[in-house]
């Protein structure tokens, strides 16, 4: 059971690190809901886009079955680099938060109309949200690939499941934050402050879990 506890902690960490930004554009999308663009479009589009990101990262898992774990673990430097980059670009993040907060409406006043799941899937508005999710998920793939590569099948299933649950929580919060738009930038601002440190921690976790530090130590000894 110890592996499960560690995997759950890792899963929530990676879910937070890779989806915390989603609440910004999700809140903006929910704020544009009307009789043609419904909440179902936003939710389904978000989940479809996220699924594309997960599928694009799965080659990392299969690569981890072939390539030795210590070498795969070196990919842990990717989250560390991304986290460090975000630490050095705080001003740009603050401007993005303020920009989104100015665009949010005061409330959602859309009329609710029943619409089948299949009709929502076929609606081009759904893929408008998916496109934003995919475009915003470039860093997700860089984080998921080394994480998936250093995981076994049960750990992978647990981590992906936690990510989907977290995504549902963001959708719920973002929808309700449209009635209080001041909460969105506050949540995003504090989330962005924690985000780089979580990424750096994830990177070191991958390096330690894969025992890549032993490989680096061995390479260092050869150079001496």
C-alpha positions in Angstrom: 0.0 0.0 0.0 3.0 2.3 0.4 3.4 2.5 -3.3 -0.3 3.6 -3.6 0.2 6.4 -1.1 3.3 7.7 -2.8 1.5 7.4 -6.2 -1.5 9.4 -5.0 0.7 12.2 -3.6 2.6 12.2 -6.9 -0.7 12.1 -8.9 -2.2 15.1 -7.1 1.1 17.0 -7.5 1.3 16.5 -11.2 -2.4 17.1 -11.7 -2.1 20.4 -9.9 1.1 21.4 -11.8 -0.3 20.6 -15.2 -3.9 21.8 -14.9 -3.8 24.8 -12.6 -3.7 27.2 -15.6 -6.8 25.6 -17.1 -9.1 27.4 -14.6 -8.2 30.7 -16.3 -9.4 29.9 -19.8 -12.2 27.6 -18.5 -13.6 30.5 -16.5 -13.4 32.7 -19.6 -15.2 30.1 -21.7 -17.9 29.6 -19.1 -18.4 33.4 -19.1 -19.2 33.3 -22.8 -21.9 30.6 -22.5 -25.1 31.4 -24.4 -27.9 29.5 -26.1 -25.4 28.3 -28.8 -22.3 27.8 -26.7 -23.2 25.7 -23.6 -21.3 24.5 -20.5 -21.4 21.0 -22.0 -19.2 22.3 -24.9 -16.7 23.6 -22.4 -16.5 20.5 -20.2 -16.5 18.0 -23.1 -14.0 20.1 -25.0 -11.7 20.3 -22.0 -11.7 16.5 -21.4 -11.2 15.7 -25.1 -8.3 18.1 -25.4 -6.7 16.6 -22.2 -7.2 13.1 -23.5 -5.2 14.1 -26.7 -2.4 15.3 -24.4 -2.4 12.0 -22.4 -2.4 9.9 -25.6 0.5 12.0 -27.0 2.5 11.3 -23.9 1.9 7.5 -23.8 4.9 6.7 -26.0 7.0 7.7 -22.9 5.4 4.8 -21.0 6.1 2.3 -23.7 9.6 3.6 -24.1 10.1 3.1 -20.4 9.4 -0.6 -20.9 12.4 -0.8 -23.3 15.0 1.8 -22.2 16.7 1.3 -18.8 15.0 3.3 -16.0 18.1 5.4 -15.1 18.3 6.8 -18.6 14.6 7.5 -18.8 14.8 9.2 -15.4 17.1 11.8 -16.9 14.0 13.3 -18.5 13.2 14.5 -15.0 15.3 17.5 -15.9 12.5 18.7 -18.2 10.0 19.5 -15.3 12.9 21.1 -13.4 13.8 23.3 -16.4 10.1 24.3 -16.9 9.7 25.1 -13.3 12.9 27.2 -13.3 11.8 29.0 -16.4 8.4 29.9 -14.8 10.3 31.2 -11.7 12.2 33.6 -13.9 9.1 34.8 -15.8 6.8 35.8 -12.9 6.0 39.2 -14.4 4.6 37.7 -17.6 2.4 35.4 -15.5 1.0 38.3 -13.5 0.1 40.2 -16.7 -1.7 37.1 -18.0 -3.7 36.8 -14.8 -4.7 40.5 -14.9 -5.6 40.3 -18.6 -8.0 37.4 -18.0 -9.5 39.0 -15.0 -10.5 42.0 -17.1 -12.2 39.8 -19.6 -14.4 37.9 -17.3 -18.0 38.8 -17.1 -20.0 39.2 -13.9 -22.2 36.2 -14.3 -23.5 33.5 -16.6 -26.9 34.3 -17.9 -27.4 31.6 -20.5 -30.6 29.8 -20.8 -30.4 26.0 -20.3 -31.4 23.9 -23.2 -31.2 20.1 -23.3 -28.7 18.8 -25.8 -27.7 15.2 -26.4 -24.1 14.0 -25.8 -23.7 13.1 -29.5 -24.8 16.5 -30.6 -22.3 18.1 -28.2 -19.5 15.9 -29.6 -20.4 17.0 -33.1 -20.6 20.7 -32.2 -17.6 22.7 -33.6 -17.8 24.8 -30.4 -16.6 21.8 -28.4 -13.4 21.5 -30.5 -12.8 25.2 -30.1 -12.2 24.5 -26.4 -10.2 21.3 -27.2 -7.9 23.4 -29.4 -7.2 25.8 -26.6 -6.6 22.9 -24.1 -4.1 21.3 -26.5 -2.3 24.6 -27.3 -2.1 25.3 -23.6 -0.7 21.8 -22.8 2.7 21.9 -24.4 4.3 21.7 -21.0 2.0 18.9 -20.0 3.6 16.6 -22.5 7.1 17.5 -21.4 6.0 16.5 -17.8 3.9 13.5 -18.6 6.5 11.8 -20.9 9.2 11.3 -18.2 6.6 10.6 -15.5 4.8 8.0 -17.6 8.2 6.4 -18.6 9.2 6.0 -14.9 5.8 4.5 -13.9 4.4 0.9 -14.1 0.9 0.2 -15.3 -0.9 0.5 -11.9 0.9 3.8 -11.1 0.1 5.1 -14.5 -3.6 4.3 -14.2 -3.8 5.9 -10.7 -2.0 9.1 -11.9 -4.1 9.5 -15.0 -7.3 8.9 -13.0 -6.3 11.6 -10.5 -5.6 14.0 -13.3 -9.1 13.5 -14.8 -10.7 13.9 -11.4 -8.8 17.2 -10.9 -9.9 18.3 -14.3 -13.5 17.8 -13.3 -12.9 19.8 -10.1 -11.4 22.7 -12.2 -14.5 22.6 -14.4 -16.8 22.8 -11.4 -14.9 25.7 -9.8 -14.5 27.6 -13.0 -18.2 27.4 -13.8 -19.1 28.7 -10.4 -16.4 31.4 -10.4 -18.2 33.1 -13.3 -20.6 34.5 -10.7 -17.6 35.8 -8.8 -15.0 36.8 -11.3 -12.6 38.2 -8.7 -11.9 34.7 -7.4 -10.4 33.5 -10.7 -7.4 35.8 -10.8 -6.8 35.2 -7.0 -6.8 31.4 -7.4 -4.6 31.7 -10.5 -2.1 34.1 -8.9 -1.5 31.8 -5.9 -1.6 28.7 -8.0 1.1 30.2 -10.3 3.3 31.0 -7.3 3.2 27.3 -6.1 3.4 25.8 -9.7 7.1 26.2 -10.4 8.1 24.6 -7.0 5.8 21.7 -7.6 7.4 21.1 -11.1 10.9 21.2 -9.7 9.8 18.7 -6.9 8.3 16.4 -9.6 11.6 16.5 -11.6 13.7 15.5 -8.6 11.1 12.8 -7.7 11.5 11.3 -11.2 15.3 11.4 -10.9 15.2 9.7 -7.5 12.6 7.2 -8.4 14.5 6.1 -11.5 17.8 6.1 -9.6 19.3 8.4 -12.3 21.4 10.0 -9.6 23.5 6.8 -9.6 24.0 7.1 -13.4 25.1 10.7 -13.0 27.5 9.8 -10.2 28.9 7.0 -12.4 29.4 9.4 -15.3 31.1 11.9 -13.0 33.5 9.3 -11.7 34.4 8.3 -15.3 35.3 12.0 -16.1 37.6 12.2 -13.1 
